[in-house]
Amino acid sequence: QVELVESGGGLVQPGGSLRLSCAASGNIGVINPMGWYRQAPGKESELVAGIMSGGSTNYADSVKGRFTVSRDNAKNTVTLQMNSLKPEDTAVYYCNAYIYYPDSDSVSVYWGQGTQVTVSS
């Protein structure tokens, strides 16, 4: 089994910054990709940012230029730096990891417990 533990989040004023971190532990195979989703009240979950082990990234259009995703492959961690936050960024943010197990040629998807980000004055 794999556990994703998130840290960061909280309340910040518009224009402020927050940093989310996520660490994977347990029976870890090959993590690819790793990233962040979010879900706002009354809305569907959406991909915020994802990153492959080689460093390639993708972002939701709404966060491009404001958010930066990074990962440390050796430590199995992923970080989301969020700048210029807007009220519409308010949501529960979830860490996500797709893990490939070569021995069984299988892929499993894991989720963190979620962390609340609230952008409000």
N, C-alpha and C positions, 0 to 999 in steps of 0.2 A: 504494500500500500504506500501511497505517497501523500504527504501533507504539504499544503501551501499555506504559509503563515505571512500575513500582511501586516504592515505597520505604516503609520502616517495617517493622513486624513485629518479631518476636523473642520473647524469654522474659520473662514477667512473672508476679508472684505474684498469687494470687486477690485480687480487690478492686482491683487496679491498673488502669492505663490505658495505651493505646497509640494511636498515630495512624498510619493508612495513607494514603498519597497515590499518585495515579496521574496521569500526564501523557500525553496523546495527541499524536502528531506524525505528519506525513506528509500524505497526500492526504485531508484532512478535509472532509467535507461538513457535514451538519447532525447533530450528535450528540444523539440522543434515544431512549431514556434512556441514562444512564450510571450505573454502580453497582458493587456488589460481590457476589460469590458466595463460598461457601466449601465445602470438602469435607474432612470428617474421615475418618480411616482406617476403612474398612469401611462407610462411609455414602455416600448419594447427595449430589450437589451440591445446594445450596440457595441461594436468593436471600437475601442478608442485608439489603441496602438498595439502593434505586434512587432516582434523582432526575431529574426532567424539567428541560428548560432554563428553564421558567417557575418552577421552585422546588418543585413538588409532589413529595412523597416517599412512599415506602412501605417498610415494614420487616417483617421476619419477627417473628412474635409473641414469639419467644424473646429478641429484642434490644431491643424497644420500651422506651423510657425509659432505656436504657443507652448505646445507640449513636446517633450523629448523622452523617448524610451531608450533604455540602455540595459545591457545585461552583462553579468560576469559568469562566463561558462564554467569556470573552475569552482565557483562558489554556488552555482545553480540559483542565482538571484536575478531579479529583474526590477528595474526602477523606473518610475514615471515622474519626471520633473514637470510640474504644471505651473506655467507663468501666465500673467495677464488673465487671471481667472475671471469668469463672467458668471452671473447668476444662473445662466442656463447650463453651466457645468455641474450644478448641484445634482448629485446622484449617489447611489451606492456603487463603489468601484470594486470590481472583482478581478483578482489575479487568475490567469488561465495558463495551462501548460498542456501541450500535446506531447506525450512521451511514447517513444518507439522502443519496443523490446526485441532486439535482434533474435534472441533464442527462440521466441515464439512467433516472430514476424507479426507482431500485433501492435496496435496503437491504443492507448488509453488517454482519456481527457480528464484533467483534474481542475478543480476550482478552489479558490480561497474562500474564506468565510464572508468576505465583503467588508469594506470600510467606508464609512459615510464621509462624503465631502459636501460641505455646505458653503456656498458663496453668497454672502448677504451683508448688507450694511446695517 
